Amino acid sequence: MKELNKTVTAIRISAKDFAYQEIKNKILKCEFTPDQPIVEEDLAKELEISRTPLREAMQRLELEELVVRQPNGRLKVAPVSAQEVREIFVVRSMLEGIIAAEAAENCTEQDIRHLSYFVQMVKQTSDEGNMEDVSHYGSQFHTYLYEVSQNKTAVKILRQLNDHITRYRRLAHFIDTKKTSVEHEMILDFIKKKDKHNAESMMKNHVLNSMEQAVAVAKQYEDTMNEISD
């Protein structure tokens, strides 16, 4: 009986984690759009799980502010806000700047080789016009810098912010791939030279350069929802 209970617990935890990841991915990829109502019964059927692990997954997503509870108690996908976009991008630019500066100080020759590969792939996929892969390798570049910086506090906060950044960038449906490629090359060049000041400054500019497009999209969504509510 004890072993059976362990098995049941493992299955329940697995279902909870599965539901969390599936729903989160749909939100971040904008398959579930901002303000979209979440009908738990339908979602449980779609994911082929019971309501209990689904509720546990939704509680976690609610804590991460990817879903919100309405006054009637029902859940919906978190709305978008132009003000929130600005705040998130500004905070992210500052933290990413700190990460770049510390990475410039800590990086080894092996780190430079890894970072150079990601920058090379950003350029290659940019030349191919593959926006999805540009975003992927760009994210790999940033993630590697997180490790090199060794700044656990900044990284922890950034990981929380980046889910929201991902959603806003998906909504924008656009990345200036050529500009992104050049900016990554410039950041890497400063890191190679261990130029902390310029690495930090360039990284801040890199993050903020993508802000206005996301702000415009968020504003458009806000205006649309206001028209519907009126």
Backbone as CSV, one residue per row, in Angstrom:
resi,resn,N_x,N_y,N_z,CA_x,CA_y,CA_z,C_x,C_y,C_z
1,MET,0.834,-1.210,0.000,0.000,0.000,0.000,0.868,1.259,0.000
2,LYS,1.973,1.202,0.770,2.876,2.352,0.833,3.465,2.652,-0.540
3,GLU,3.881,1.583,-1.268,4.448,1.771,-2.603,3.401,2.317,-3.566
4,LEU,2.153,1.857,-3.416,1.067,2.338,-4.263,0.850,3.827,-4.048
5,ASN,0.884,4.261,-2.788,0.709,5.680,-2.480,1.819,6.520,-3.107
6,LYS,3.049,5.990,-3.074,4.172,6.698,-3.690,3.953,6.852,-5.188
7,THR,3.457,5.775,-5.819,3.218,5.802,-7.262,2.141,6.816,-7.614
8,VAL,1.055,6.809,-6.832,-0.045,7.746,-7.067,0.438,9.184,-6.910
9,THR,1.258,9.433,-5.872,1.797,10.776,-5.639,2.672,11.219,-6.797
10,ALA,3.520,10.309,-7.285,4.414,10.635,-8.403,3.624,10.987,-9.648
11,ILE,2.549,10.223,-9.911,1.715,10.484,-11.084,1.035,11.837,-10.960
12,ARG,0.533,12.148,-9.743,-0.157,13.417,-9.529,0.799,14.589,-9.720
13,ILE,2.015,14.476,-9.178,3.006,15.536,-9.330,3.372,15.703,-10.798
14,SER,3.535,14.581,-11.497,3.877,14.621,-12.909,2.780,15.317,-13.711
15,ALA,1.537,15.024,-13.399,0.409,15.644,-14.097,0.368,17.142,-13.829
16,LYS,0.657,17.526,-12.598,0.674,18.947,-12.227,1.754,19.687,-13.005
17,ASP,2.953,19.106,-13.038,4.063,19.743,-13.748,3.808,19.789,-15.250
18,PHE,3.225,18.715,-15.773,2.885,18.664,-17.194,1.897,19.774,-17.544
19,ALA,0.856,19.901,-16.733,-0.160,20.924,-16.981,0.447,22.321,-16.902
20,TYR,1.270,22.532,-15.891,1.924,23.839,-15.718,2.732,24.214,-16.954
21,GLN,3.558,23.287,-17.429,4.431,23.589,-18.562,3.640,23.778,-19.850
22,GLU,2.627,22.945,-20.061,1.818,23.047,-21.279,1.073,24.377,-21.341
23,ILE,0.442,24.748,-20.244,-0.333,25.991,-20.220,0.594,27.196,-20.319
24,LYS,1.700,27.134,-19.602,2.665,28.236,-19.642,3.185,28.443,-21.060
25,ASN,3.526,27.363,-21.742,4.021,27.475,-23.116,2.982,28.097,-24.034
26,LYS,1.726,27.714,-23.851,0.663,28.271,-24.687,0.482,29.767,-24.426
27,ILE,0.662,30.175,-23.173,0.556,31.600,-22.843,1.733,32.370,-23.429
28,LEU,2.944,31.838,-23.255,4.138,32.539,-23.733,4.186,32.600,-25.258
29,LYS,3.636,31.579,-25.914,3.604,31.574,-27.377,2.375,32.289,-27.926
30,CYS,1.557,32.811,-26.997,0.339,33.550,-27.345,-0.688,32.680,-28.063
31,GLU,-0.613,31.368,-27.852,-1.691,30.496,-28.309,-2.912,30.723,-27.420
32,PHE,-2.653,31.049,-26.155,-3.681,31.580,-25.266,-3.444,33.088,-25.221
33,THR,-4.378,33.853,-25.732,-4.170,35.285,-25.903,-4.488,36.066,-24.630
34,PRO,-3.970,37.286,-24.505,-4.259,38.109,-23.327,-5.763,38.255,-23.099
35,ASP,-6.167,38.148,-21.845,-7.561,38.285,-21.410,-8.445,37.097,-21.801
36,GLN,-7.864,36.069,-22.399,-8.667,34.904,-22.781,-9.139,34.159,-21.539
37,PRO,-10.450,33.917,-21.418,-10.951,33.164,-20.257,-10.401,31.740,-20.256
38,ILE,-10.163,31.223,-19.080,-9.682,29.853,-18.935,-10.800,29.017,-18.326
39,VAL,-11.291,28.078,-19.098,-12.349,27.180,-18.635,-11.677,25.890,-18.181
40,GLU,-11.602,25.699,-16.883,-10.830,24.589,-16.330,-11.338,23.235,-16.811
41,GLU,-12.642,23.091,-16.921,-13.200,21.805,-17.347,-12.735,21.452,-18.758
42,ASP,-12.793,22.429,-19.664,-12.364,22.189,-21.048,-10.862,21.927,-21.119
43,LEU,-10.104,22.676,-20.315,-8.650,22.535,-20.332,-8.228,21.173,-19.781
44,ALA,-8.913,20.712,-18.757,-8.611,19.395,-18.182,-8.846,18.294,-19.216
45,LYS,-9.918,18.435,-19.984,-10.204,17.449,-21.034,-9.141,17.504,-22.128
46,GLU,-8.753,18.717,-22.507,-7.751,18.881,-23.566,-6.416,18.258,-23.164
47,LEU,-6.027,18.450,-21.905,-4.744,17.935,-21.419,-4.848,16.499,-20.914
48,GLU,-6.084,16.005,-20.836,-6.347,14.634,-20.382,-5.818,14.397,-18.970
49,ILE,-6.141,15.343,-18.087,-5.774,15.216,-16.679,-6.994,15.558,-15.835
50,SER,-6.917,15.255,-14.544,-8.022,15.574,-13.652,-7.948,17.041,-13.229
51,ARG,-8.981,17.505,-12.556,-9.049,18.914,-12.175,-8.047,19.274,-11.068
52,THR,-7.703,18.307,-10.204,-6.822,18.621,-9.068,-5.432,19.073,-9.511
53,PRO,-4.709,18.299,-10.338,-3.398,18.790,-10.780,-3.502,20.046,-11.636
54,LEU,-4.612,20.198,-12.355,-4.801,21.403,-13.160,-4.899,22.626,-12.256
55,ARG,-5.655,22.511,-11.181,-5.792,23.636,-10.244,-4.446,23.988,-9.610
56,GLU,-3.658,22.968,-9.292,-2.337,23.217,-8.708,-1.440,23.955,-9.703
57,ALA,-1.532,23.573,-10.973,-0.757,24.251,-12.015,-1.214,25.694,-12.172
58,MET,-2.525,25.914,-12.116,-3.060,27.259,-12.279,-2.657,28.164,-11.117
59,GLN,-2.582,27.601,-9.922,-2.145,28.378,-8.760,-0.713,28.873,-8.954
60,ARG,0.116,28.011,-9.506,1.514,28.387,-9.764,1.598,29.485,-10.823
61,LEU,0.805,29.360,-11.871,0.789,30.367,-12.934,0.213,31.690,-12.437
62,GLU,-0.709,31.590,-11.498,-1.283,32.803,-10.906,-0.230,33.542,-10.087
63,LEU,0.592,32.797,-9.364,1.680,33.406,-8.592,2.688,34.098,-9.510
64,GLU,2.877,33.539,-10.701,3.808,34.118,-11.671,3.155,35.234,-12.488
65,GLU,1.876,35.504,-12.198,1.111,36.576,-12.843,0.956,36.368,-14.344
66,LEU,0.927,35.103,-14.755,0.636,34.784,-16.151,-0.860,34.532,-16.340
67,VAL,-1.540,34.212,-15.247,-3.000,34.175,-15.233,-3.473,35.000,-14.046
68,VAL,-4.678,35.528,-14.157,-5.230,36.352,-13.073,-6.647,35.886,-12.755
69,ARG,-7.025,36.081,-11.505,-8.365,35.696,-11.070,-9.285,36.909,-11.153
70,GLN,-10.423,36.721,-11.779,-11.387,37.798,-11.952,-12.278,37.917,-10.708
71,PRO,-13.021,39.027,-10.584,-13.901,39.205,-9.416,-14.896,38.066,-9.221
72,ASN,-15.288,37.406,-10.329,-16.235,36.290,-10.213,-15.548,34.977,-9.835
73,GLY,-14.227,35.039,-9.611,-13.493,33.853,-9.192,-12.910,33.039,-10.327
74,ARG,-13.306,33.351,-11.550,-12.789,32.609,-12.697,-11.441,33.178,-13.139
75,LEU,-10.683,32.325,-13.820,-9.347,32.719,-14.254,-9.337,33.129,-15.721
76,LYS,-8.390,33.988,-16.050,-8.158,34.341,-17.444,-6.664,34.590,-17.637
77,VAL,-6.236,34.558,-18.887,-4.844,34.876,-19.195,-4.598,36.336,-18.817
78,ALA,-3.446,36.601,-18.236,-3.135,37.962,-17.788,-3.235,38.950,-18.946
79,PRO,-3.826,40.115,-18.705,-3.900,41.139,-19.749,-2.522,41.729,-20.008
80,VAL,-2.419,42.510,-21.073,-1.158,43.194,-21.359,-1.311,44.672,-21.028
81,SER,-0.204,45.287,-20.696,-0.210,46.686,-20.287,1.026,47.378,-20.832
82,ALA,0.821,48.491,-21.525,1.950,49.249,-22.067,2.863,49.729,-20.940
83,GLN,2.265,50.120,-19.825,3.060,50.582,-18.689,3.914,49.446,-18.130
84,GLU,3.318,48.254,-18.030,4.075,47.107,-17.533,5.234,46.777,-18.469
85,VAL,4.993,46.880,-19.777,6.056,46.610,-20.749,7.243,47.528,-20.499
86,ARG,6.962,48.812,-20.365,8.050,49.776,-20.130,8.817,49.432,-18.852
87,GLU,8.073,49.156,-17.797,8.711,48.856,-16.512,9.594,47.615,-16.612
88,ILE,9.072,46.565,-17.236,9.813,45.309,-17.342,11.069,45.485,-18.181
89,PHE,10.943,46.168,-19.319,12.101,46.341,-20.191,13.175,47.211,-19.541
90,VAL,12.759,48.252,-18.831,13.736,49.125,-18.172,14.486,48.363,-17.078
91,VAL,13.735,47.627,-16.254,14.374,46.847,-15.188,15.280,45.779,-15.788
92,ARG,14.790,45.118,-16.831,15.606,44.079,-17.468,16.887,44.668,-18.053
93,SER,16.785,45.855,-18.665,17.976,46.463,-19.272,19.054,46.723,-18.221
94,MET,18.630,47.152,-17.047,19.591,47.436,-15.976,20.249,46.153,-15.472
95,LEU,19.435,45.117,-15.270,19.976,43.853,-14.770,20.857,43.165,-15.809
96,GLU,20.414,43.194,-17.071,21.223,42.589,-18.134,22.542,43.350,-18.294
97,GLY,22.498,44.664,-18.068,23.722,45.452,-18.120,24.712,45.016,-17.052
98,ILE,24.200,44.802,-15.845,25.046,44.321,-14.747,25.637,42.956,-15.095
99,ILE,24.797,42.085,-15.655,25.247,40.747,-16.051,26.386,40.841,-17.064
100,ALA,26.222,41.697,-18.074,27.244,41.836,-19.119,28.559,42.345,-18.544
101,ALA,28.472,43.321,-17.637,29.680,43.876,-17.025,30.421,42.814,-16.213
102,GLU,29.678,42.039,-15.442,30.307,41.016,-14.610,30.821,39.853,-15.454
103,ALA,30.121,39.566,-16.551,30.597,38.520,-17.458,31.903,38.945,-18.116
104,ALA,32.013,40.230,-18.452,33.254,40.739,-19.047,34.427,40.553,-18.095
105,GLU,34.147,40.687,-16.832,35.200,40.543,-15.820,35.561,39.080,-15.586
106,ASN,34.567,38.185,-15.665,34.776,36.787,-15.275,35.100,35.840,-16.421
107,CYS,34.820,36.239,-17.658,34.858,35.286,-18.768,36.258,34.728,-19.022
108,THR,36.282,33.465,-19.435,37.518,32.779,-19.803,37.560,32.616,-21.319
109,GLU,38.663,32.090,-21.824,38.768,31.835,-23.263,37.711,30.829,-23.718
110,GLN,37.445,29.847,-22.881,36.414,28.866,-23.219,35.036,29.525,-23.286
111,ASP,34.765,30.431,-22.353,33.496,31.162,-22.376,33.361,31.971,-23.662
112,ILE,34.445,32.609,-24.066,34.427,33.403,-25.297,34.103,32.524,-26.501
113,ARG,34.643,31.314,-26.516,34.355,30.402,-27.631,32.876,30.044,-27.671
114,HIS,32.294,29.768,-26.505,30.865,29.446,-26.449,30.023,30.645,-26.904
115,LEU,30.338,31.811,-26.384,29.586,33.019,-26.732,29.731,33.347,-28.216
116,SER,30.924,33.131,-28.747,31.174,33.399,-30.170,30.316,32.491,-31.049
117,TYR,30.135,31.253,-30.608,29.291,30.326,-31.363,27.857,30.843,-31.430
118,PHE,27.319,31.285,-30.287,25.944,31.783,-30.269,25.797,33.022,-31.151
119,VAL,26.781,33.912,-31.091,26.740,35.122,-31.918,26.825,34.753,-33.400
120,GLN,27.661,33.780,-33.714,27.778,33.315,-35.095,26.448,32.757,-35.597
121,MET,25.761,31.995,-34.742,24.481,31.409,-35.133,23.388,32.470,-35.250
122,VAL,23.460,33.507,-34.410,22.514,34.622,-34.550,22.688,35.271,-35.919
123,LYS,23.937,35.486,-36.311,24.212,36.106,-37.610,23.765,35.208,-38.760
124,GLN,24.091,33.924,-38.653,23.736,32.988,-39.727,22.227,32.900,-39.912
125,THR,21.500,32.747,-38.816,20.043,32.630,-38.920,19.404,33.965,-39.292
126,SER,20.075,35.064,-38.929,19.603,36.378,-39.354,19.718,36.520,-40.865
127,ASP,20.853,36.090,-41.411,21.059,36.141,-42.864,20.038,35.281,-43.602
128,GLU,19.601,34.211,-42.930,18.599,33.317,-43.524,17.177,33.836,-43.326
129,GLY,17.040,34.902,-42.520,15.723,35.468,-42.255,14.876,34.620,-41.329
130,ASN,15.527,33.800,-40.511,14.818,32.895,-39.607,14.667,33.553,-38.235
131,MET,13.566,34.263,-38.040,13.352,35.031,-36.820,13.292,34.142,-35.579
132,GLU,12.694,32.962,-35.729,12.553,32.037,-34.600,13.922,31.595,-34.086
133,ASP,14.816,31.238,-35.000,16.144,30.775,-34.592,17.020,31.920,-34.093
134,VAL,16.843,33.107,-34.654,17.571,34.276,-34.141,17.226,34.478,-32.668
135,SER,15.944,34.393,-32.365,15.490,34.546,-30.988,16.057,33.442,-30.098
136,HIS,16.083,32.217,-30.624,16.588,31.074,-29.851,18.062,31.246,-29.495
137,TYR,18.889,31.541,-30.495,20.327,31.656,-30.232,20.657,32.926,-29.444
138,GLY,19.847,33.968,-29.638,20.018,35.164,-28.820,19.759,34.858,-27.354
139,SER,18.721,34.078,-27.102,18.407,33.680,-25.723,19.517,32.823,-25.134
140,GLN,20.100,31.945,-25.960,21.208,31.111,-25.502,22.411,31.970,-25.114
141,PHE,22.654,33.007,-25.885,23.743,33.945,-25.597,23.539,34.595,-24.231
142,HIS,22.331,35.100,-23.998,22.030,35.757,-22.728,22.109,34.770,-21.563
143,THR,21.570,33.579,-21.767,21.579,32.568,-20.709,23.004,32.186,-20.321
144,TYR,23.875,32.093,-21.315,25.273,31.752,-21.015,25.938,32.878,-20.219
145,LEU,25.613,34.114,-20.570,26.152,35.247,-19.808,25.693,35.199,-18.356
146,TYR,24.460,34.739,-18.137,23.961,34.620,-16.765,24.896,33.738,-15.940
147,GLU,25.284,32.608,-16.538,26.143,31.672,-15.817,27.524,32.275,-15.565
148,VAL,28.059,32.944,-16.575,29.405,33.513,-16.459,29.440,34.632,-15.419
149,SER,28.372,35.393,-15.328,28.341,36.539,-14.407,28.422,36.109,-12.947
150,GLN,27.842,34.933,-12.646,27.802,34.391,-11.284,26.964,35.255,-10.332
151,ASN,26.105,36.102,-10.911,25.241,36.958,-10.091,23.885,36.272,-9.930
152,LYS,23.754,35.466,-8.893,22.560,34.642,-8.720,21.295,35.470,-8.496
153,THR,21.425,36.579,-7.794,20.248,37.403,-7.504,19.698,38.036,-8.778
154,ALA,20.578,38.617,-9.580,20.143,39.229,-10.843,19.528,38.184,-11.763
155,VAL,20.145,37.015,-11.822,19.651,35.947,-12.696,18.271,35.479,-12.257
156,LYS,18.072,35.343,-10.960,16.776,34.902,-10.440,15.664,35.868,-10.848
157,ILE,15.924,37.152,-10.717,14.923,38.160,-11.085,14.699,38.160,-12.594
158,LEU,15.784,38.042,-13.353,15.674,38.050,-14.814,14.856,36.873,-15.325
159,ARG,15.026,35.724,-14.726,14.263,34.552,-15.175,12.764,34.781,-14.982
160,GLN,12.400,35.484,-13.940,10.988,35.803,-13.719,10.491,36.811,-14.756
161,LEU,11.313,37.805,-15.045,10.922,38.835,-16.013,10.864,38.292,-17.434
162,ASN,11.760,37.370,-17.754,11.902,36.942,-19.143,10.692,36.199,-19.684
163,ASP,9.918,35.551,-18.812,8.682,34.925,-19.280,7.736,35.986,-19.838
164,HIS,7.637,37.108,-19.143,6.766,38.188,-19.598,7.339,38.849,-20.854
165,ILE,8.660,38.997,-20.896,9.318,39.551,-22.081,9.022,38.679,-23.299
166,THR,9.121,37.365,-23.118,8.866,36.428,-24.217,7.457,36.611,-24.765
167,ARG,6.495,36.755,-23.870,5.103,36.910,-24.312,4.919,38.201,-25.101
168,TYR,5.488,39.294,-24.621,5.335,40.565,-25.323,6.027,40.540,-26.684
169,ARG,7.173,39.872,-26.753,7.875,39.793,-28.036,7.100,38.935,-29.025
170,ARG,6.441,37.893,-28.530,5.608,37.055,-29.405,4.436,37.857,-29.954
171,LEU,3.868,38.683,-29.110,2.750,39.510,-29.557,3.184,40.468,-30.659
172,ALA,4.418,40.954,-30.553,4.914,41.929,-31.528,5.140,41.299,-32.902
173,HIS,5.380,39.987,-32.945,5.592,39.259,-34.205,6.730,39.841,-35.042
174,PHE,7.677,40.492,-34.389,8.744,41.104,-35.184,10.017,41.243,-34.368
175,ILE,11.125,40.864,-34.994,12.452,41.120,-34.443,13.295,41.671,-35.584
176,ASP,13.954,42.787,-35.350,14.876,43.325,-36.350,16.131,42.462,-36.288
177,THR,16.144,41.387,-37.082,17.191,40.376,-36.962,18.578,40.922,-37.278
178,LYS,18.671,41.795,-38.267,19.980,42.354,-38.638,20.545,43.198,-37.498
179,LYS,19.686,44.038,-36.942,20.115,44.903,-35.841,20.487,44.072,-34.617
180,THR,19.683,43.055,-34.344,19.962,42.168,-33.219,21.317,41.496,-33.374
181,SER,21.610,41.035,-34.585,22.876,40.364,-34.851,24.063,41.293,-34.598
182,VAL,23.976,42.506,-35.108,25.059,43.481,-34.924,25.252,43.800,-33.444
183,GLU,24.158,43.961,-32.728,24.251,44.296,-31.302,24.913,43.175,-30.504
184,HIS,24.587,41.928,-30.824,25.233,40.811,-30.133,26.736,40.785,-30.420
185,GLU,27.101,41.082,-31.647,28.524,41.125,-32.001,29.251,42.216,-31.212
186,MET,28.608,43.368,-31.062,29.233,44.473,-30.334,29.379,44.149,-28.850
187,ILE,28.350,43.535,-28.274,28.420,43.147,-26.858,29.564,42.161,-26.649
188,LEU,29.641,41.165,-27.529,30.702,40.169,-27.413,32.082,40.811,-27.550
189,ASP,32.208,41.760,-28.464,33.497,42.422,-28.672,33.960,43.130,-27.399
190,PHE,33.042,43.817,-26.727,33.394,44.499,-25.475,33.741,43.497,-24.371
191,ILE,33.019,42.373,-24.350,33.305,41.348,-23.348,34.686,40.745,-23.584
192,LYS,35.017,40.502,-24.854,36.352,39.980,-25.187,37.450,40.912,-24.676
193,LYS,37.201,42.207,-24.798,38.189,43.208,-24.379,38.149,43.463,-22.873
194,LYS,37.214,42.775,-22.202,36.984,42.974,-20.765,36.671,44.441,-20.451
195,ASP,35.947,45.049,-21.380,35.520,46.444,-21.240,34.153,46.451,-20.550
196,LYS,34.172,46.451,-19.235,32.942,46.340,-18.450,31.963,47.478,-18.733
197,HIS,32.483,48.691,-18.798,31.615,49.860,-18.964,30.836,49.795,-20.275
198,ASN,31.535,49.558,-21.379,30.863,49.537,-22.678,30.022,48.279,-22.878
199,ALA,30.436,47.171,-22.266,29.620,45.954,-22.337,28.271,46.200,-21.666
200,GLU,28.310,46.860,-20.513,27.078,47.177,-19.786,26.215,48.155,-20.574
201,SER,26.826,49.202,-21.099,26.090,50.222,-21.843,25.452,49.645,-23.104
202,MET,26.213,48.833,-23.839,25.698,48.245,-25.073,24.564,47.276,-24.789
203,MET,24.687,46.517,-23.711,23.630,45.573,-23.354,22.339,46.308,-22.992
204,LYS,22.457,47.388,-22.243,21.269,48.176,-21.898,20.572,48.672,-23.161
205,ASN,21.354,49.215,-24.085,20.779,49.716,-25.334,20.123,48.596,-26.129
206,HIS,20.764,47.441,-26.142,20.247,46.281,-26.869,18.852,45.898,-26.367
207,VAL,18.681,45.865,-25.059,17.384,45.498,-24.479,16.341,46.575,-24.756
208,LEU,16.724,47.832,-24.566,15.767,48.930,-24.731,15.368,49.142,-26.186
209,ASN,16.226,48.748,-27.123,15.915,48.933,-28.544,14.688,48.145,-28.985
210,SER,14.386,47.066,-28.274,13.220,46.250,-28.643,11.974,46.623,-27.846
211,MET,12.087,47.644,-27.005,10.979,47.993,-26.114,9.811,48.654,-26.843
212,GLU,10.080,49.609,-27.716,9.004,50.411,-28.298,8.027,49.583,-29.120
213,GLN,8.546,48.588,-29.839,7.659,47.718,-30.614,6.705,46.973,-29.687
214,ALA,7.236,46.473,-28.575,6.406,45.748,-27.609,5.397,46.683,-26.945
215,VAL,5.810,47.910,-26.655,4.905,48.899,-26.057,3.748,49.200,-27.006
216,ALA,4.062,49.362,-28.283,3.029,49.682,-29.277,1.993,48.564,-29.369
217,VAL,2.459,47.325,-29.350,1.543,46.184,-29.432,0.672,46.104,-28.183
218,ALA,1.284,46.311,-27.019,0.523,46.276,-25.763,-0.537,47.372,-25.740
219,LYS,-0.177,48.545,-26.235,-1.129,49.663,-26.283,-2.297,49.329,-27.203
220,GLN,-1.997,48.673,-28.310,-3.045,48.282,-29.251,-4.020,47.304,-28.593
221,TYR,-3.483,46.335,-27.844,-4.333,45.381,-27.133,-5.179,46.089,-26.079
222,GLU,-4.568,47.009,-25.356,-5.303,47.758,-24.332,-6.462,48.528,-24.953
223,ASP,-6.208,49.196,-26.067,-7.248,49.976,-26.741,-8.382,49.075,-27.214
224,THR,-8.019,47.907,-27.745,-9.030,46.961,-28.226,-9.914,46.478,-27.088
225,MET,-9.304,46.125,-25.959,-10.069,45.638,-24.812,-10.951,46.736,-24.232
226,ASN,-10.470,47.977,-24.253,-11.278,49.096,-23.762,-12.501,49.312,-24.641
227,GLU,-12.318,49.150,-25.957,-13.444,49.294,-26.881,-14.486,48.208,-26.647
228,ILE,-14.007,46.988,-26.390,-14.926,45.875,-26.142,-15.718,46.099,-24.857
229,SER,-15.015,46.569,-23.815,-15.676,46.780,-22.522,-16.671,47.933,-22.575
230,ASP,-16.395,48.919,-23.466,-17.324,50.047,-23.613,-18.578,49.615,-24.366
